[in-house]
Every structure is written in C-alpha cells, then in structure tokens.
Amino acid sequence: MILAPGGRDAEVAGALLTEATIPSTTIANLSELVASFDDMTAFVVLTEESVRSADLKPLANWLAEQPSWSDLPFIVLTQRGGGPERNPAAARLSEVLGNVTFLERPFHATTFVSVARSALKGRRRQFEARTRLVEISEAERRLQTALEAGRLGAWELDIASMEMTTSATCRAIFGRRPDQAFGYQELVASIHPEDQSRMQAAIQETLRSGKDYAIEYRVIWPDASHHWAEIRAQPYHDRHGNVERLVGVSADITARKNAEDDLRRLNETLEERVSKRTAELEIAEEQLRQAQKLEAIGQLTGGVAHDFNNLLMAVLGNLELLGKHLAGDAKASHLIDGATRGARRGAALTQRLLAFARRQDLTVEAVDLIDLVNGMDDLLLRSIGPNVRIEKQLPLGLPLALIDSNQVELALLNLAINARDAMPDGGTLWISLRSELLESSTSVIDEGHYLVLTVADTGYGMDKVTLEKAIDPFFSTKELGKGTGLGLSMIHGLAVQLNGALKLDSTVGKGTRAELWLPMAADTMKEVYKEPPADEPMVSPALRILMVDDDALIAMSSVDMLEDLGHIVTEANSGAEALARLRIGDPFDLMITDYSMPGMNGAELGKAARELYPNLPILMASGYADLPPGSGIDLPRLGKPYTQSQLASEIGKLFRQSGTQ
C-alpha cells in the first residue's frame, strides 16, 4: 500500500514496484490506509509529510493489536535529515510504526526496489511463521484428541516450585472432579502409603539420571476406594543440563491390574501353571500378529488403491472419448456403458480403500443420512445374511449431518456386522435416525444440535464389565482370528474426530444398542452444482492449457479429453518440466496439475508458477479428499478419477468465477 498524497511520489513508487513485479495500491489518506489493512498486507510505503500532523492513534492501535506472528513493515520517504537520529519527527514515527525503514529523498530507483524487496521478504517470513503456528495448533489439537481417545491424562511438574498442572482426565484418574484442585501435594497424599516411598525414589532417580520416569502405584480416591494408576513422563532439561520439569501422561490401569490379580489367583490353583502361562503368551503373540497383519494390509491397500485410482482415471477418460466416437453403434455403446459403470464402481471402491488405509483425510460435508442409509441396503443385506431381518425407521424432513460419508458408511457396516455376530441364530437389526438438541455439555460431548444414527439388535448383549471395555483397542469377545478388536475403537475415534460421540447400551440376553451422535449441519439445504445450459459456452473453445502429470498414461488420457474439447494442450511430465516451459515464456491460459508427483508436488509447482504468473488460473487434480496439512496453497480442486464432462465443468466453473469466458 502506498500513502503519498503530495506530488508524484505515489506515481513513481507505484511504477517502480510494478516494474519489480510487486503489485501495489495507492491510498488517499491515513484513515483509508488503516481501514484497508488486513493480514495479507505485505508492506506500506508512506511519505513523512502525509502523517506529520495526522492523528496516529488509530494506526498505533491497529499495530498494537497485530497477531503475534505479524510485524507489518513500513518504508517512510523523508526529506528532512533522514532517519530518527537527526529528525525528531522521524523518531516519533519510529516509535509508532516499529518495523520501519527510512529512505531519504531523492533516492535511487535501485535503492527503493531493494528496500521494498527486503520488506517483502521479511513479510513472507512472517507469513511462513503464521503457517507454522497453525500447524502447531493443529498438532496440539490432534494430540489432545489422541489423549482423550486413549483415556490418557496429561500433567506437568515444575521441579523448582514443585507446582503441578493436570488435565481433567488426569484428575479423574485420581478420583477428582474436573473443577477440583489437584496439585503435587494432593497427588502424594492420594498414593497408597505403602507405595509413596517407591514413587518418591523413582522421581529422584529421574532427576539424578535424566532417564524417563515410569511407575505404577496404588491410588486411594476420596471415597476410600482403591485404584491403580500408571504414570510415564519425560524430563526436560535447562541449558545447564539439569531437569527443570517433567511432562507426562497417566492412565487408569485398575481393570488391567484386577485382571492380572484374577489371573494370578487362577494360576496358583492350577497344576499346569507353566503350560497355562505359555497359552497367555500364545494369545498375545497371535494378537500382535493380527495387529501387524492389519497394519501391513492397510499400507498395501493404500498403495494399491492409489495406483488403481490413477489407472481408473485413464480407463474412464478413454471410455468416455470412445463412447463419443462410437455414438452411432448401439452394441458398442452398450458395452462401453457397462465398462464405464464398472470403472465408476471401482473408483468408489478405491475411495473406501484409501479411507481404510488412512491415506485419505476426513472429507466433512453436509450429508443426507437418509440417503446414506438407504444407499447401503444391498451392502448390508449381503453382509448380514438371510437370517437377520432389517427394520428401518427414517423419518422424513431431517436436517443434514456434518460428516465424512465414507467413514460413517464404514462405521454403520461395522455396527451391522457386530450385530450379526451377536445373533448367530438370527434376529432383528433396527436402524433408525432422529434429531436431538443437547442443551448442556457432558463429559463426552458438547451442547448443540445432533443427528443420532442408532443400530440395535436382539443378540446376546454384554454385561457391565464387557460394556466398559467395548471401545478399548484390541478388546474383543470373538474367537481368536475372527475379530481385531478395533471396530468399536475406530468408530469411537471417528465420532470424536467429527465432534460427536458413540454411546453404547446393552443388556445380557436382550441385545445391544449403539448410538452414533453426529453434528448437525448449520445449512440444512444441499448445495447442488447445476451444469450450465447447453447453449451457454463452458469456456473459450481454444484455451492454451499446460497439462502436468508424472503418469504418462493419465497425461495422455487427459490431453486427449482436452483436445477433444477443442483446447490446445502442452504436456509436461514433471513439475520441473512445467516450470521450464513457463520460464521460457510459453503463453498459457490455464495449468492443470496433478498433486502427487516426485521431486515437486502440485502445490509446490502452483506456488512457483504463481510467482512467475500471479494471474495464471491453476486447477489441481488429486485422488485424495484434502491436501496434506502445510501444502501452503489454496487451489480449485478436481477429484480423480474424473470424466471429460467433469473436466469441462471444472474448467468452466474456474473461468466463470474469474469473470473470463
């Protein structure tokens, strides 16, 4: 922004910035300048006389309220003695502006451009710091979610003051309410007297050796009940190498300890104790093998699904073009239509496989749960078999839910399969939907509007102890090899990630009821993109397009589709090749790039291209729902695999939004 109302300063400064490919805006007065500020302002050029007699308080207030990452740079053009050491007025400005560079007139154009580039470079570093802060915030949120999902309490102990801070979950592990004070002295007092000296010795050993702190001890709650806690922590050292604080987690292991005690008492009464211990060991090894197998399958599935997604891209594109060329051949059209339907089903399957493999981030959108449930009829019928009858209660007029539809479909399928396994002789499976208003928050879910997806059965049911463990990872009541023990745990994690909850209720001999509470979308109407009328041109018939994809098969298919639409296409098989074509000045109206490419991904290519041509329209193609965190660029998206009509639609939408036809 340029504030230089007198003479030709604004005109000269703007011309120099334009020549240096730095866009600028000329501002009339100080009030307009302050009103125009936002987080994307790069730097400000102003003349000393433009603010000499002005009220600088609004400007000072804005600068004082900048975010922690921001320190907006100013370039002040002076003509009376230069900087603050010789110019009292400049000194006043320096105090108000903070991050300021004084440039005495007359100045050389090269000097001005150099100062401007330095200010821009510094501001870009601030933007990078903002991105890092956002990433750190997201990491903290994910950590908190993981702690809550794992029922782990967080705590921190300052060694110098012995002051301890604890999370609500940590306080609950020691029998305290979330709002109840719980410091280090209260912690020591709550430990069983026989375990206090062992706990203090473990603390001292960590302080002496710097090794991690790990201990299990008995805890006495305020109601006099006895429990077990497991505590782990890492020491943090000061610059002298001394431990200054411990940061760790706590977990309630009462159930595990009780189980161990029961097992120990049982083994003491058996004559074949050695063989029995060997059989505890075999089960644990088998569970480990099952977990490792599941992880390996997930990794393999993710890689295969991603590659298969790319193959389907080429198949669908070529089938669509082939259909246009054989439009008059009824038999060929019938065969092509069948192949296309099969390929689209394969595309839907790959999306579910990517979700299973956790290679795809959650795609949260407003979804009609009635359509979702009804759309799974065939899959549910095939999964639960003929002995189980399905009854649904899906009232009309329900609002939309804010969810990832693929993940909720997987959760519904898991719940249905669990219900089937609980009814080996047959029974009834109820699936229902309702809306709920939660007027106050609970320990597991916030207040608000929710859609509740209920799955209930008439099976064996669970007792209280089993129900309490049902969502623990790897806990299963099924026979060895018939369940991973991860189904309900994954559903619980999904519900938490969607800001909802999973509620379970069960009675032995009467069945189990699972309720998946899902947040209601604020807008209850679906956004439907309508194709433009046939007589409305999607885009100019001869756009010059740079098509970038490292997969030659996909690139060839996409080029064919674009050329069939009448465009002039140049193919590049890497980000480096695409940049080379842009640098030599090849004129392009649009760049379409894949995201996942070796060496330079699509986001990096997009940022580099925008530095060369800030106004170049760019369309990003990707088989994933969202770009990974920190990709650093926001571009229109084209989901893979795409058809020719989808490609034309996205290009048309992009140029309509930019006001170009």
N, C-alpha and C positions, 0 to 999 in steps of 0.2 A: 504494500500500500504506500502511496506517495501523497504527502501533505506538503504542498509548496504553492500556496495561492498567489505569490508575487512573482512577476517577471516570467522568464522562460524556464525556471528550474524544473518544474514538473514535466514540461515537454522534453527537455534534454535528458532528465533522469529516466523517463519512460522509454525514450528512444534507445538509450544505452542498454537498458535492461532487455528490451525487445531484441536488440542485436545479439545480446548474450543468451538468448532463448529463455529468459526469465519473464513470465507473464506478470503484468502489474496492473493496478487500478489506482486512478487518481482520485483523491478525496478532497472535498471543498473546504471543510473546516474541522476543528478538533472534535466537536460533538459528533459529527458524522463518522469520524475516524473511530471513536470509542464504540459507537453503535455498530460498526461494521466488523469489529474483532470477533473471531471465533478460534477454535482450537487448531484450525488448518492455516491460519495466517502465518506466513513464513517470516517476514521481517517488515519493518516500517522505515521509510525514508522521509524525513521531515526537515524543514528549514528552521533555524533558530528563531527567526523573526515571526514564524507562524504561530509560535506558542509563547512568545516573550511576555505578552500581557494577558494571556488566557488563564482561565481557572483550571489548574491542573489536577484538582481533586478527583473528578470522575476518572481521569486516566490513571491516577495513582491507585484509586480503589480497585479498578479492573486488574491492574498489575499485581496488587497485593492478593487478589483472590484467584490468581492463576493456579491450576493444578500443580502438584508437587513436581511433576516432570517438566513443566513449562517455564522458560525464561525468555520471553519474546525479545529478539534483538532489535535495536534501533540504530539507524545511521543518521546523525544530525549534521546538516550542512551549515557551517558557521562562516562568518566573515569578519569577526572582530577578535583577533588574537588567538584563534584556535581553541584548544581544549580547556578544561576546568582550572588548570594551574595558572592560566593568565586571564581567564574570563569568568567572572563571578556568575554571570547568567548561565554559562555552560555548567558550572559547578552545581547550580540549582537543578538544572536538567538532569545531571548525572545522578543526583540523589533520588530523583523521582523515577527515572527510567531504569536505572540499574545496569542492564546489559546494553551499553551504548558505545558507539564508536563515533568520534568527532572527525569530520572531514572539512578542512578549511578551504574556502573558495578563494581564488579559482583553483580547480582541481583538474588533474589529467583524467581523461576517459578511462585509461587503463587502470589507474588507481581506484576510481569509483567502482569499476566492474570487479576488481579484485576484492575490495571490501564487501561488495554485495555477495560475491560467491562465498566468501568466508562466513558471512552472516547466514546464508542459505545452508551451507554445510553444517554449521553449528545447530541450526534449527532441525535439520534432518536427524542429527544425533539425538535431539530431544524427542523427535517422533519415534525413533527406534527405542528409546528408553520407555516411552509410553507403551509400545508394543510389549516390551519385556515385562512391564508392570502388570499388563493384562494377562500375560501368560502365567506370571507368578500367582495372580489372583485365581486363575482357573485351576492351577495346580493345587493351591490350598483348598479350593472347593472340592476337587476330586479326592484329595487326601481326607477331608472331613467326611465325605460320602463313604469312602472306604472304611474309615474308623467306625462310623455308625453301622454300616452293613456288617462289619465283623464284630460288633458289640465290644469295641475296644475303647477304654477310657484314656484320655491324654492328660499328661501332667508335666510340670516343670518345677525344679527345685533350685533356687539360688543359694549357692554354698555359703557365700559371705554372710547373708542375712538369715539363711535357713527359712526364707519365705517360699511357700509352695502355692502354685496355681493349679487348679484342676478343672476338667470339663464336667458337664452334668453326668455323662456316662461314668466317669471315674468316681464321682461322688456316690452314684447309685451302687457301684460295686462294693462300696464300704457302708451301704445302708443309709446313706444320707439323701435328703431331698435335693432337687436341682438348685433351690434357693438357699440351701443351708451352708453356713460357713464350714470349711474343711481345710485347715492348714496342716503344717508338718506336725505340730504337737498333737492335734486331733488324730492324725494318721498313726503316730506311735502309740497313742492311748488305745486305739482300736485294735491293735495287733494282740494276738493271744500272748499272755505273759511268758509262756514257755518259748515263744518264737522271737521276742523282742531283741534279745542279745544277739541272736543269729542275724537278724535284719540289720542291726547297728554295725556288726562286724563286716557284713557284706558291703555296706556303704563305705566304711573306712578303707576296705581293700580296693574298692574302685577309685577312691580319692588318692590312694597311695600308688597304685599301679597304672591308673588310667584306662583299665580294661572295662568292657561293658559290664553293666550291673544286671544281674538276673537272679531272681529268687522267687520261691513260693512259700507262703506262710498262711496261717490261720487268722481269720478276722472275726471279731465279735461285734455284731451290729447293736445299735441302741436298744433293740427289742430283745437282746440277750441271745439271739440265735447265732449259731456258728457257721462260718462260710470259709471258703478258700479263695485266695487271690494269687495270680501270677503277675509279677512285676518285671519289666525289662526296660532298660534305659541305656543311652549312650552319653558319655561325658563330653562336655565342650570345654576347651582349654583357652586360657588367655594367652597373650603374646609371650609370657614367660614360661608357658608350658604347664601351668597349674590348672587344675579343674575348677572352673568357675560356676558351672551349673550342670545339672542332669536333666535330660529331656527324654521322656519315655512314655510307655503305654501300660495299661493294666487290664486284666481280664478276669472275669469270674470263672473259676475252674471248679466250682463246688460239685457240679454234676459229674465232671470227669473224675474228681477225687473220690466221690461216693461210689462211682462205678469201679474204680480201682480197688477201693476197700472191699466192695462186694466180691470182686473177682479174687482178691487175696484170700478172703474168708472161704470162698468156694474151693480154691485150690488147696487150702490147708486140709480140707476134708476128703480130698480125692487121693487114692493110692497111686494114680498115674499122673503125678503132677508134671513131670518132665514132658511127657507127650502132649499134655494139655497146653503147656506153655509154647511148645513147638507149633501146635494148631493155632494160638493168638497171633503168633508171628506170621504163619502162612496167610491168614486173612489179611493182615496188614500189608504183606507183600503183594497180594492179589489186588487189594485196593490201590496200592501205589502203581501197579502195572496198568490197572484200568484208567487211573488218572493220567498217566503218561501216554497211554494209547489215545485217550480223548484229546490231549493237547496236540499229539502228533497228527491226529486226524484233522483237528481244527486248522493247523498250519498247512497241511497238504490240501485240505478243501479250499482254503482261502486262495492259495496259489493257483490251483487248477481252475477255480471259479473265475478268477480274474482273467486268466488266459482264455478260458472258454467264452467269457463275455466279449473279448476282442474278436474271437472267431465269429461269434454270432453277429457282430457289427458288420463284418464283410458279407456274411450269408444273407442277412436281411436286406442290406443295401443292394446287392446284386439281384436278389429275388424281386425286389420292387422294380428295378430297371428292366429285368427280363419280362415281368408282367406287362409293362408298358409296351415293349416291343412285340409281344405276342398277344396283344389285346383281342385280336380277331379270332384266335384259336381257342375254342371253348374247352377242349380237353386239356391243352397246355395250361390255360388259366386255372382250371380246376386243380391240376397238380401243383401249380405254383402257390395257389391259395392254401392248400394243405401243408405244403412245406413252410409257408410263412407262419401259419398258426403254430406249427410245431416249434419253429425257431423262437417265436414270442414266448411260448411256454418255457422254453429253455432259458430265455432271458429272465423270466420271473423266477425260475429255479436258481439261477446264479445269484440273484439278489438275496435270496434266502440263505444260500450257502455262504455268501460273504458276511451276512449278519451272524450266522452261526459261528463262523471263524473269527468274529470280532474284527474283521478287516474293514468294516463299514461303520461310520459313526451314526448315532441316532438321527433320524430324519423326523423331526417333530413338526406335525402339521395338524390342521383341523380335519377330523375324520368322522364319518358317519358310522357308528359302531353297529347299527342295524345292518347296513350293507356289508360290513366286515364279517359279522357272524353268519349272515345268510350266504355270503360268498364262500364260506368254508364247509358247506353242507356235504359235498362229495368227499372232501378230505376227511372229515370227521366220521362219516359213515364207513369209509374204508378202514379207518384206524381203529375204531372200537368194535367192529364186527357186528354180526346179526343178533347176538344175544342181549344187547343193550339197546333200550328204546330211548330216543332223544325227544325231549319235550322242550319247547322254547316259549318264552314269554317276553316279547319285544314290543313294547307299546310304541305307537306312532307319535311323532312330534317331539322326540327327544332332541336336545341340542347336541352339537358336535363335541367330540373329545379332542384334547390336545395331546397327541400320542405319536409314536412311531408304529405304523400299521403292521409292518413286517414282524417286529418284535412282539407286539400284542397278539398277532396270529400264532406265533410260536408259543407264547405263554398259554393261550387258550388250548392249543393242541396238547401241550404237556399236561395241563389240568385234566383234559378229557381222557388221556391215556392213563393217568394215575387213577381216575375214577373207574375206568375199565378194569384195571388190575385189581381194584378193591371189590369187584363184582364178578368173580370167576364163573358163577352160575347164572349170570345175567341180572338185569335190574333196569333202573331208570336213571337217565342222566338229564338233569334240568339245567338249561342255560337261560338266564334272564338278564334284563337290563333295567336300571332305574336311575333317576337323578336324586341327588342328596345335597342338602345345604348344611355344612358343618359350621355352626355359629361360633365355636371356640376351638382353639388349637388343643391337641392332645400331645402325648409324648412321642407319637409316631407320625402325626400328620397335622398340617396346618389347617386353619379355618378356611372356608371357601366353598365353591360350587364344584361338585364332582359327579361323574358318571360311574355307576357301580356295575361291573360285569361279574355275575355270580355263576359259579359252576358247582352244582350239588349232586350227590349220588346217594344210593341206598346200599352202600357196601359195608365192609367190616367196621369202619370207623377207627378212631385212635383213642387210647387212654390219655390222661392228662400229661404223663411223663413223655410219651411219644410226641404229643402235640407240641410240647415246649421245645423239642429238638427238631421239629419237622423242617425248619428252614436252615438248619445248620449245614454247611457244606459237607458233602460225602456221607451224611446220615441217611440211611435207607433201611426200610423194613423188608425190602425184597430180597430174594435169594441172591447168593453170590453170582455175579455175572449178568444179572437181569436188571440192574439199575446202577447209575453212577452216584446217586445221592446228590445230584446237582440241580435237578429240575426246579424244585421249590426255591432253592437258594438263588438261582438265576432269575426266577420270577420276582422274588423279593427285591433283588438288586435292581431289576428293571423298574419296578414300582417306585423305589426310592429315587432313581435317576429321573423319572418323569414327574417327581414331586407328588407322588401318590402313596399308596400303601397296599400291602397284602394282608388280609385278615382271614384267619382260619378258625373254624369251629367244628368240633367233631364229637360224636358220642359212640362208644363201642356198641356195635350191633345195629346202629341206626344210620350210619353214614357220615359223610364229611361235606362241609360247606366252605368253599373258598370264595372270597370276595376281593376282586381287584379294583381298588379305588383309583380312578383316573381323573386328572384335572379337566374341567370343562373349558372349552374354547370360548374366549371373550366374544368373538363374532360367530354367531350360530348359522351363518349362511356360508355355503361353499363358494370359493372363487373359481369360476369356470372360464377358461380362456376360450373364446369363440374364434373360429377361423374367420378371416375376412371374407366378404362376399367374393364370388367368382370373378366379378368384373373389377374388383379392386386389386391393383398390382401389388404383389407381395414386396417387391423391391425392383430396382432397375434391372433390366434383363441382361446386362453385360457388366456386372461388377468384376473388378480385378481382385482376386482372392488369393492369399497366401495360405496354403493348407499344410499344417505341420503335424506329423505323426511318425514316430520311430518304427512303427509296424508297417512294413511296405504293403501288406495285404489290405489293411484298413485304409491306408492312404490312397491306394489305387481305387478302392470301392468308393471312398468319399469324393475323390476327384471326378470319377465317372458320374456320380449323382449330381455334383455341382455343375459339371459341363452339360449334363442333360437338362439342367435348369436354365442354361444359356449363359453361364458365367465363364470368365477367362481365369483359369486356375494355374498357379505355380506350386509345385510340390516341393516340400523340404522334409527331410527325414531326421532332423535333429534341431535342437534349439540353436546350436552354433551356426548351422547352415542357414536357418531362417534369419538370424541376425546379420549374417554376411550379405544376404540379399537386400535386407533393409538398409544396411550401411552404404551399399553402392548406389542407393537412390532409386531402386525399382519402385515404381508407383503402385500402391495397393489401396483399395477401398476398404478391405476387411482382412483380418487374420483370424483363422480358426486353428486352434492348437490343442493337442492332447495334453492332459496334465501329467500323467506318469510317464516320464521319459528319462533315460540315463543321462548323466552329465549335467543337464539343465532341464528342470521340470517346467511345465507350462506356466506356473505362477512366476518363476524367475524370468522366463522369456517375456512374459507380459510386462513385467516391470522394466526390463531392459528396452523393450520396444517402445514403451510409453516415454522413456527418456529421449528416444530419437524422434518419435512422432506422438506428441501428447494427445492428439485428437484421433488417433487411429482406432477404429472400432475393433474390439477383440472378443471372440467367443471361445469359451473354454469347454472342451469335451472331456468327460470323466465318467468312469463306471461307478465311482463312489458317491455316496449321498452328500457328503460335505468334504471340502478340502481339509487337510490336516491343520491343527492349530499352528499359527505362526506363519502361514503361507504368505501373508503380507499383501495380498491384493484382492480386490473385490471385482469380479468379472461376471458377466452373464454366463449362465451355465447351460450346457447341452448334455443330457444324460445319455450314456452309452448302454446298450446299442440304440441307435436312432435310425429312423427311416428317412426317405427323401422328403416326405411331406413334413416331418418334424423338423428336419434341417431347414427347409424353406420357411417354415413358420417362425423358427427362432431368428433366422436372418431378417425376415420381415419385421418381427417384433422389435429387434435391435435397432433397425433403421427408422421405424416409426417413433420409437422413444427418443431418438436423437434428432427427430424432425427432418430426416432426409428420406427421399423416395428415389 
